[in-house]
Structures are given as C-alpha cells and as structure tokens.
Amino acid sequence: MSTMLKDRDVLTGLVFILIGGAFALGAADYGMGTARRMGPGYFPVILGGLLVLVGALIAAKSLWRRRYEPIPRLYWRPVAALALSILAFAVLIDRLGLIAACMACVLVSGFATHETRWKEIIFIALGMTAFSVIVFSLLLGLPFRLWVQL
C-alpha cells in the first residue's frame, strides 16, 4: 500500500481528482442551465468532472500495470524562484506599473537555475517587457499603468 501511494501516476491522478472535484463542487452552487443555454456553473462543473475522470483513468492505469514508478526528487530552487517571480509580478503591477513588474518577473525567475547567464536574462527581460507593453497596452488597450508616476 505504501509503495502504491509513492507512485508518480497514482499521486498525479489523486491530485487531478482533488482539483477537479473542488472545482465541480465549488461551481455546483451556480446555475447549471442546459447545454443550449449554459448557466455560470455549467463550464466549471463539466471541466471539473472531466478532470476527475482523467485523474481516475491515470490512477487506474498505474494500479492496473502494478509497476510503480517512484516520484522523482523535487528541486526546491526552481519552484521557489518561479513562485517568487509570479508573486513579484502580482505585488509590483499596481505599485510600480507593467514595465517594472515584467522586468522583476523575468529577473527573479532567472534564479531558478545555476546555469543562468545574466546577460541573456537581461535581454530576455527587456524583450518580454517590450512585448507585454506592445501587446497589452498598445494593441489591446488594457488600462495598465506603464510606470510609476512620482
């Protein structure tokens, strides 16, 4: 039993089941409507149900084959760097604007690996920031403040 719970596919299936079930249960309070006139809860319930089904199939396939694959080692540095980069973007977008938030997001994500070449990361940050400003602000006209006004 303990070997089965350490299987990569069984745990993946259980996570899918939990997330899909939570979405489906959370959206069950909304009106479902019909397939022709969908209510606000229709899509989340259907999507959550499909995620539960996929998770059950993944877990069942792993249990059926009975050849358990262990979970690989979790590397905390990339997980922390990417989570912090998203957090930096969320914190900075309203305070300092889109340009600073995009730059910070890319620069913080550069700490995810030891193999980071900082010259390349700076060029990527400049490119991604320019792309974000052009697409979201200029082309789509979204009301992002580009820079902090003192």
C-alpha distance (Angstrom), angle and dihedral (degrees) to the residues before:
residue distance angle dihedral
M1 . . .
S2 3.82 . .
T3 3.81 91.2 .
M4 3.78 89.7 52.0
L5 3.82 92.2 53.3
K6 3.81 90.4 52.1
D7 3.80 91.4 56.5
R8 3.78 114.4 116.5
D9 3.80 96.1 -137.8
V10 3.80 95.4 44.4
L11 3.79 91.3 53.0
T12 3.80 91.6 44.7
G13 3.79 89.9 52.2
L14 3.80 91.7 48.6
V15 3.81 91.9 50.3
F16 3.83 90.1 50.2
I17 3.79 90.0 49.3
L18 3.81 92.4 49.7
I19 3.81 94.9 47.2
G20 3.80 94.3 43.2
G21 3.79 92.1 45.7
A22 3.81 91.8 49.4
F23 3.81 91.5 51.3
A24 3.78 93.0 46.5
L25 3.81 93.1 47.3
G26 3.80 92.3 44.2
A27 3.80 92.1 52.0
A28 3.82 94.7 42.9
D29 3.82 90.2 88.3
Y30 3.80 90.9 61.7
G31 3.77 120.9 82.9
M32 3.79 111.7 -87.3
G33 3.78 99.7 -160.4
T34 3.79 117.6 -178.0
A35 3.78 134.5 -66.5
R36 3.80 88.3 -97.4
R37 3.82 96.6 44.4
M38 3.78 105.1 28.3
G39 3.76 118.8 -160.1
P40 3.82 125.2 -147.2
G41 3.81 92.5 -90.1
Y42 3.80 97.7 48.6
F43 3.81 100.1 84.7
P44 3.85 97.3 41.5
V45 3.80 92.3 47.8
I46 3.82 92.9 48.0
L47 3.81 92.2 44.6
G48 3.81 92.0 46.5
G49 3.80 90.6 48.7
L50 3.80 91.2 50.6
L51 3.80 90.2 49.9
V52 3.80 89.9 51.9
L53 3.81 89.4 50.0
V54 3.82 92.9 49.4
G55 3.81 90.5 47.6
A56 3.79 91.7 50.4
L57 3.80 91.1 49.6
I58 3.82 92.6 49.5
A59 3.81 92.5 48.9
A60 3.81 92.9 43.9
K61 3.80 92.1 50.6
S62 3.78 90.3 52.8
L63 3.79 92.9 47.3
W64 3.79 91.2 46.8
R65 3.80 95.6 54.2
R66 3.85 92.4 45.5
R67 3.77 91.8 -154.6
Y68 3.76 102.0 119.5
E69 3.77 120.7 -155.1
P70 3.80 114.3 -154.4
I71 3.77 121.3 -124.8
P72 3.80 110.0 -98.8
R73 3.79 120.0 -120.4
L74 3.80 114.1 -79.4
Y75 3.78 113.9 -126.4
W76 3.80 107.5 -147.1
R77 3.79 98.8 -167.0
P78 3.83 96.4 69.5
V79 3.80 92.2 40.7
A80 3.80 92.2 51.6
A81 3.82 94.6 42.9
L82 3.80 93.7 50.6
A83 3.80 93.1 44.5
L84 3.81 90.3 49.4
S85 3.80 91.5 48.2
I86 3.80 90.7 55.2
L87 3.80 90.1 45.6
A88 3.82 90.9 49.7
F89 3.80 90.4 52.7
A90 3.81 91.9 48.7
V91 3.79 93.2 48.6
L92 3.81 96.6 43.8
I93 3.81 102.9 41.0
D94 3.81 94.5 79.7
R95 3.80 97.4 32.4
L96 3.82 103.5 43.9
G97 3.79 104.4 11.5
L98 3.78 138.8 -115.8
I99 3.80 97.4 -57.9
A100 3.80 96.2 54.4
A101 3.82 92.5 41.0
C102 3.82 93.2 52.3
M103 3.80 92.6 45.8
A104 3.81 92.1 48.9
C105 3.80 92.4 46.5
V106 3.80 93.7 54.7
L107 3.81 95.3 39.8
V108 3.81 94.2 50.0
S109 3.80 90.9 47.5
G110 3.81 87.4 57.6
F111 3.80 88.3 74.3
A112 3.82 89.6 67.9
T113 3.79 92.7 93.2
H114 3.79 139.6 29.0
E115 3.79 89.4 -132.7
T116 3.80 94.2 68.9
R117 3.79 115.7 137.3
W118 3.78 103.6 -153.6
K119 3.81 95.5 -157.3
E120 3.80 88.8 58.2
I121 3.81 92.6 44.6
I122 3.81 90.7 53.0
F123 3.81 91.2 51.3
I124 3.81 90.5 46.8
A125 3.81 90.2 49.3
L126 3.80 91.3 50.8
G127 3.80 91.4 47.3
M128 3.80 95.1 46.8
T129 3.80 90.9 46.7
A130 3.80 92.1 50.4
F131 3.81 90.3 46.7
S132 3.82 91.5 50.0
V133 3.80 93.0 48.9
I134 3.80 92.7 47.7
V135 3.82 96.2 45.4
F136 3.78 103.1 36.3
S137 3.77 102.4 31.0
L138 3.80 106.6 27.6
L139 3.81 104.4 28.6
L140 3.81 101.9 30.1
G141 3.80 95.4 30.5
L142 3.80 94.6 -137.5
P143 3.80 111.4 171.5
F144 3.80 98.4 -115.0
R145 3.76 118.1 149.0
L146 3.79 103.6 -126.2
W147 3.77 99.1 -156.5
V148 3.77 139.0 2.6
Q149 3.80 114.2 -89.2
L150 3.78 111.5 -145.7
